[in-house]
Amino acid sequence: MPTMPDLKEVALPELSNDEISRYSRHLILPEVGFEGQQKLKAAKVLCVGTGGLGAPLAYYLAAAGIGTLGLVDFDVVDASNLQRQIIHSTSTVGQLKVDSAEKKLKDLNPYMNVVKHNVMLRSDNALEIFKDYDIIADGTDNFQTRYLVNDACVLLNKPNAYGSIFRFEGQASVFATEEGPCYRCLYPEPPPPGLVPSCAEGGVLGILPGLVGVIQATEVIKLILGIGEPLVGRLLLVDSLSMSFRTLKLRKNPKCPMCGTHEIKELIDYDQFCGIAPPTTTGPLEVAQHAAVGNVAVQDGIPQITVEELKAKRDRGDDFVLIDVREPHEYRIANLGAPLYPLGEIGSKLGELAQYKDKEVLLHCRSGARSQKAALELKAAGFSNVKNVAGGILAWAEKIDPTMPKY
């Protein structure tokens, strides 16, 4: 079994009569019993993220009687979250996710303690946040934070109950134990930036986070109780379309710089490690114009324009071409009337697009990520005046046309 705090050496908390009644189905399980429920009450678990994975993960851990549940999240609840993030609700849209989650968790189980960390997890705060918890459960959705969580867990000798989801598939494992590999053993290098779309760009079946999040919660409880066979040295692959589960054996890499050679002795710059460099700013446009959508005037050599600037160009009747690089099913949800050239087809449509080589070409997608990639592709193909619409159609719906649906 993975190394866990020896709860036998700790004075286990008493269970009230109400708690005994609440957890009675646990208490009659020989593998859990009275002492096991006391261990759950004594345990401190940190959920990194209260989104798709964090929602069912935290909810079931609270129901199981985890005594202290930490929540790390800096986001607010959006209506688009509710298709899968069951810990939040329509009444909490616009609230901080940690506040929304605390309300639901305390309503489910008033006998637990919720610790809220309303911050973005970073290299300068991760170790301080993690140090007071027994187990870290990673419910994040980006590679920078996954590597950050992994490295902090290895440095602090904390088990990492890992999960990830995309479209119809998911993964789960337990990393950063003394006996097994860490996340870097499985993925020594991050994928190139933009190669793997986020759930916001690629979509996710709403029930999938429930499947994987509950698996993570199960692993956390097994680690605390010291029962069963945790997913240490194993990667569970979930395919919700075929409803199939496969397990791959993982080996600890003796040359892993984190858990093998231990040459990494402190947390690093994970944006830089994942190739996500801060964009440079040039030209006369004010950075403040773009701050609302998280962009600047020029990014990786591609000029960025705001949706306000796009509207002004349309109103003036400027001579430019607007191209939509989303997928056909997205176009049917909302569009600006621009011709559709999905990002994956840009390369095969260069001949058709050649007529615009010397014109001003503006590209847009849902949020600006895919259109930035398309702009780079067109620039490499010789297009002389390509620009990206920062924020995409989401920014248009937010700032120009509030009647447009957002997805």
HELIX and SHEET records of a PDB file:
HELIX    1   1 LEU A    7  GLU A    9  5                                   3    
HELIX    2   2 ASN A   17  ARG A   22  1                                   6    
HELIX    3   3 SER A   24  LEU A   27  1                                   4    
HELIX    4   4 GLY A   33  ALA A   42  1                                  10    
HELIX    5   5 GLY A   54  ALA A   64  1                                  11    
HELIX    6   6 ALA A   79  GLN A   83  5                                   5    
HELIX    7   7 THR A   90  THR A   92  5                                   3    
HELIX    8   8 LYS A   97  LEU A  108  1                                  12    
HELIX    9   9 ALA A  126  PHE A  130  1                                   5    
HELIX   10  10 PHE A  143  LEU A  156  1                                  14    
HELIX   11  11 TYR A  183  LEU A  186  1                                   4    
HELIX   12  12 CYS A  199  GLY A  202  1                                   4    
HELIX   13  13 LEU A  208  LEU A  225  1                                  18    
HELIX   14  14 TYR A  270  PHE A  273  1                                   4    
HELIX   15  15 VAL A  287  ALA A  291  1                                   5    
HELIX   16  16 VAL A  307  ARG A  316  1                                  10    
HELIX   17  17 PRO A  328  TYR A  331  1                                   4    
HELIX   18  18 LEU A  343  GLU A  345  5                                   3    
HELIX   19  19 GLY A  347  LYS A  349  5                                   3    
HELIX   20  20 LEU A  350  LEU A  353  1                                   4    
HELIX   21  21 ALA A  354  TYR A  356  5                                   3    
HELIX   22  22 ALA A  369  ALA A  380  1                                  12    
HELIX   23  23 GLY A  392  LYS A  399  1                                   8    
SHEET    1   A 8 ASN A 113  HIS A 117  0                                        
SHEET    2   A 8 THR A  68  VAL A  72  1                                        
SHEET    3   A 8 LYS A  44  VAL A  48  1                                        
SHEET    4   A 8 ILE A 135  ASP A 138  1                                        
SHEET    5   A 8 ASN A 160  PHE A 166  1                                        
SHEET    6   A 8 GLU A 169  PHE A 175 -1                                        
SHEET    7   A 8 ARG A 234  ASP A 239 -1                                        
SHEET    8   A 8 SER A 244  LYS A 249 -1                                        
SHEET    1   B 5 VAL A 298  GLN A 299  0                                        
SHEET    2   B 5 ILE A 302  ILE A 305 -1                                        
SHEET    3   B 5 VAL A 386  VAL A 389  1                                        
SHEET    4   B 5 VAL A 361  HIS A 364  1                                        
SHEET    5   B 5 VAL A 321  ASP A 324  1                                        
END                                                                             
